Amino acid sequence: YTEWSCDQRIANMRKLIGVLLLLASCVWSGAEDAATAGREVVPGAAELRGDASAFIKDRSCAGPSMLFFSTGTMMLDDEAEGLRGFHASAQEVTGLACLAWVDCEKWPQVCAEHNIRETPAILLYPWGAGAVRFFRGRHSQEAFTAAVARLISVDDRTVHLSAQNHASFLEEKLHPVKVILFSRRAKAPVIFKALSSDPELWPHISFGFVPDKETTLLSQYHVTTVPSVVIQSAGGSSQYGSDAYEFYESTNITFPALRAWLQEKMKSLWLGPAAPTEETEEILADDEEEEEEEEAAASTAGSSGYMKLAPGTKACPAGLEIESVSECQKAILELGLRPDPSWISNFPGLPSKCSIRDQPSAENAERMHFNGFEGGEGRDDLSPICKKPPPTTATAKAPTPTQVPPVKMKMPIAFAGGGSEVPEHLMELAQAAAGGMDQMRDLLRKMSSKTPQTPQGAAGSSDVVEYIKLQNGVKRCPAGQEITSMEECQIAIRSLGIEPRPVWQDSYPGLPMYCSLREKNSPSSPERMHWNMASEGAGRSDMAPICRKTKRTATASAESAEIAEGDSVSVLPELSAQTQSELLAADQWCLVYLKEGRITSEEVWMLLEVQSRFTEKLAEQDIPMKWMWLDLRAERAMKSLLEPPALPSALVLKAGTNTKYVFAQHEEVDEEPVPIRELEISLLLNTVLGGDAKFTRITGKKLAAAFSQKRS
């Protein structure tokens, strides 16, 4: 034993303390590693520091934003798993949305600025106008991606393919390029839905989705691994034949990469119509006599209210654009030109709105072009058709009574009525001309005092008439919305981008009254447009009524816009105690529009427009959906049972033994839900189709008991 001095003891004590601290740090490090094992995150979302506000306000993101506020090093396993899903979702939606996260342990002031009181928390920032809100769903990759899909409001145009509809998908000529995604998923991913709604792609490309259970199609395309993407032409391509296709070789299956690949491929693919048919060749082979008649008609076009600009002009002057397909056809006819065959679509490389090709060819046979794209481009072979500017007093010059220009008249052999007699007003005009100027003035004074008559069923010259196609099986148009002339029926169908021929015309009580359309014809039933003059009609599963879509003036009251009881039955039925057994049949899917009071005509048309957009998508996934409305002012017990966040609202209901429903998500203003619009109903249906809807279960007996039995 050696006695240590005081200084030695102090030095040894310091060494001991150092060793103990080193051991403690090792133990703590090992414990921390054990606690955080399995918590590594895959890089995807950007980590923000003090620049979180700049990330939100910058608006450089092409879509909405999501911000994950993390606990930091003290996070539990559930939060770590959620953050990994957040990073994976960020990779999946690259180019569509911006996802970032903040460590509230490192940057507490950032979390305080965003009023984050507990973590983890996630905020959703819509792109453009819209309220910021908290994400309330499950913290998983699928839920995060679904939230982004709802925020970007993807107008999904993908077609779910199978061995049954694959051939018709390829034969469709409106979109000459076909892109098919083979995937192990049951539903199309959000990036593919976004591609299908891209305004530069969808006018030319049809997007098909094939789940890997469709082994016949996988074998046909020799697909061995999924996901795989192929591009194929519908025919007439300079690169691919009808059976040839090309695989997307890159492993970078993200929205920007796929979009860039498709844009590059479109440069070498044929984006025009299919090869001309014999009928088209006959149209192009016009004889000289017909051309002379057109030139003669064109010589009288100076009295028209329309004008043709020079080829290559980008668009009409502001305020002189033609806004509808029907007016475009009318303008071209008034200018003495032929509109058929016509091209109707949405493409940035053509003049906006109405234009004409004077010199069609075998490859480019279309004459009339109506382009819905705002801000198009001029093209050397297309001339915009515009309204004439109103005359000004400076340029208008009234002729003197002695200035009577010579009249050169060319009488046709037959008139519209089919006879050869000269119409009465032309005969009077000719007789007055022969009698001298006094009789001519008397006749003009007499004719000017007459009120012009608008043919029944036709729109006035100042009207802008829009049309809508109802669902198959509907009996008739709402009262006052019927098309009452065969000519207007043809115009209405063409304005919807559909060729009406062949035409059926007769009087038969087994079809819808007036104007209707069969979109899917067959060799045994080739007619598309049906004009039924029967006094009563009936709905049929393959026929859709075509109706006028009228818009009310801003001064019209809401009460006068309400539809009287029974008027909407044939278009949009009301759900009540009397109709629930019929409408809520077993295993029936229903979209129910909830209203306090009776539904208005504007709301009916809004629902019918949404219905027309989703009918094909719902059919592809075998979801036969009935559309209806419910008056919660009359059904007070139903209002208490369902507790809608605000009114109007909407829900999707699955009737049957396991009845369940899901509400549309309401936007919030000052933390208060506001009434839904067309957008929220579309998002609700996309959520149901995507398999992301969170349903609430309810017993069928409880639902049935809530209906009022006192209503007559």
Residue, then its C-alpha position, 0 to 999 in steps of 0.5 A: y500500500t502506498e499512500w497517495s498525496c492529495d494531488q494524486r488522489i484528485a488526479n486519479m479521481r478525474k481519470l475515474i470520472g472520465v472513464l465512467l463518462l466514456l462508459a456512460s456515453c457508450v451505453w447511451s449510444g447503444a441504447e439509442d441505436a437499439a431504440t431507433a433500429g428500424r426507423e431509417v427513412v428513405p429520402g424523398a420529402a425535403e427536410l425544412r429548417g427555418d425556411a418552412s414559411a418560404f416553402i409554403k409561400d414560394r408557390s414554385c411547386a406545380g401542385p399542392s403541398m404537404l408538411f409533416f411536423s415530426t417529434g424528432t429523436m424522441m419519436l415513437d415507432d408509429e411516427a417513424e413508420g408514418l414518416r417512412g410512408f410520407h417519404a415513399s409518397a413523396q417519391e410516388v408523387t414527384g412532379l405532382a406535389c411537394l412534400a416536406w418535413v420539419d423536426c420540431e425538436k430542432w426548429p420549435q419556433v417553426c412549429a409554433e408559427h404553424n400552431i402545431r401543439e402536438t406531434p406528429a401533425i400534417l398540414l395540407y396546402p392546396w395549390g392556388a386558392g383554398a383553405v389550409r387544413f390538417f390531415r386526419g387520415r391514417h399515416s401511411q403511404e397510401a393515405f398520403t398519396a390519396a390525399v394528394a390525388r384529392l388535392i390535385s383533383v385528377d380528372d381520371r381518364t384511364v380505362h381499366l382493360s380486360a380481354q373483353n374491352h382491349a380490342s375496342f380500346l385499340e380500335e378507338k380512333l379519336h385518340p390515335v396513341k395508346v399507352i398501357l400500364f401493367s401493374r400489380r395494383a388493383k387500381a391505377p396509380v395517381i401518376f398515371k391518372a394525372l398523365s391521363s388528365d394532362p392537357e397536352l397528352w389526353p387529346h391524343i393519347s388513350f391511357g389503359f390500365v391492366p392489373d396483373k390478374e389479366t394474364t391473357l393481356l400480359s401474355q399477349y404483350h410478353v410482359t414478364t415484370v410489373p410495372s411495365v409501360v407500353i406505347q402503341s398506335a391505333g393505326g395509321s402510324s408512321q412508326y408502329g403498326s396496329d399490332a406493334y408496340e414499344f416498352y418504356e425501358s427506364t426504371n424511373i417511373t415517375f410523373p416527370a419522366l413518363r411525361a417527358w417520354l410521351q412528349e418525345k414519342m408524340k413527335s414521331l407518331w401520327l396524331g391525325p385521323a385514321a386513314p380515310t375511308e371510301e366515304t371520305e374519298e368520295i367527299l374529297a372527289d367533289d365534281e366541278e359542278e358542286e365546287e361552282e355552287e359553293e363559289a356562287a354561295a360564297s359570293t353572297a357571303g358578304s351579307s354574313g355576320y362572320m368572316k374568315l381570316a388569313p391562313g396561319t392567323k393564331a386566333c380571332p380578335a378579342g370579343l369576336e370568337i365563336e364559342s360553340v360548335s353549333e355556331c361554328q358550323k352555322a358560320i361556315l355554312e353562311l360563308g358558303l363553305r362546307p363544315d364536314p368532315s369536322w374535327i372537334s378536340n382540345f389541342p395547343g397546336l391549332p388556332s383556338k375556337c373555330s377554324i376551316r381548312d380550305q384545301p383538305s387532303a387524303e391524310n387531313a380530310e377535316r374541314m371544320h376545326f373546333n379547338g377548345f384549347e385556350g391560347g392555341e397556335g396559328r397553322d398555315d393550312l387553317s383559317p380562323i372563322c370569327k364574328k364580324p365587328p359591328p359597323t361604326t357610324a363613321t364607316a356606315k354610308a346609307p345609299t341615296p334613293t337613286q342608288v339602286p344596284p342591279v340585282k342578279m338572281k339565280m333561282p334554284i330548281a327546288f326549295a327546302g319544302g321539296g316543291s318547285e314553286v317560288p316562295e311567296h315573299l320572293m314572288e312579291l319581291a320580283q313583282a314589286a321590282a317589275g312595278g318600279m321603285d314605288q311598289m318596291r318601297d311599299l313592299l320593303r315597308k310592309m316586310s320590315s313591319k313584320t316580326p321575324q319568326t324563329p322556327q319552333g325548337a330553334a334558338g334565337s340569333s342572340d341565344v348561346v345554346e348548350y346541350i347535354k346528354l342524359q344517362n341511358g335509360v332516362k325517359r325524357c328531358p325535363a319540361g322546357q328543355e326538350i329539343t323540338s326539331m330534327e335539325e336542332c337535334q343534329i346540331a346538338i349531337r354534333s356540338l357534343g363531339i359526336e357524329p349523329r349519322p346514321v339517323w332514325q326518324d319515326s314515331y314509336p312509344g318505346l323510345p325517348m321522346y324527341c332527340s336521343l342518341r345511341e352511342k354504342n351501335s352495332p351492325s344490326s342496330p347502326e343508327r345513332m341519332h333517333w328522332n321520335m315524334a311519338s306523343e309519349g315515350a319510354g326510357r331504354s337502356d341503350m338510348a340517352p336523351i339529348c336536351r337543352k341546357t338552359k342557364r338562369t339569369a342572375t336575377a332569377s330567384a332560388e324559389s322559382a328555380e326549384i323543380a316541382e314535385g314529380d318533374s324531376v322523377s324521370v331525370l333525377p328521382e327523389l329518395s323518400a319513404q315511398t321510393q326507398s324500396e325501389l332506389l335502395a335495392a340490395d347491393q345497390w350503389c347510390l349517389v345521394y345529393l342532400k338538400e334542405g328543400r327541393i332541388t333546383s334545375e341548376e343542381v340537377w344539371m350539375l349532377l347530370e354533368v358529373q354523372s355523364r363524366f363518371t358513367e364509363k369509369l363506374a361501369e369499368q369497375d362494375i359499380p352500377m350507381k343510381w343518382m338521386w336527391l334527398d330533401l332534408r327539410a322534409e326528412r328531419a329524422m334522416k338529417s339527425l341520423l346522418e348529420p351532414p357537415a353542411l348543406p348542400s352535401a352528398l354521399v355515396l351509399k352502398a345499400g344491402t345487408n352491410t349498408k355503409y356510406v361516405f360523405a363528400q369532403h367539405e372545404e372549410v372557411d374559418e374552420e367552418p364547413v361550406p356547401i359542396r360544389e361540383l368539384e367535391i362530388s367529383l373528388l368523392l367519386n374518385t375516392v370511391l373508385g380509388g378504394d380510399a373511401k372511409f365508409t361509415r356502417i349503418t343498419g338497413k333497418k335504422l336507415a329505413a326507419a328514419f324516413s318520414q311516413k307522413r309525406s303523401 
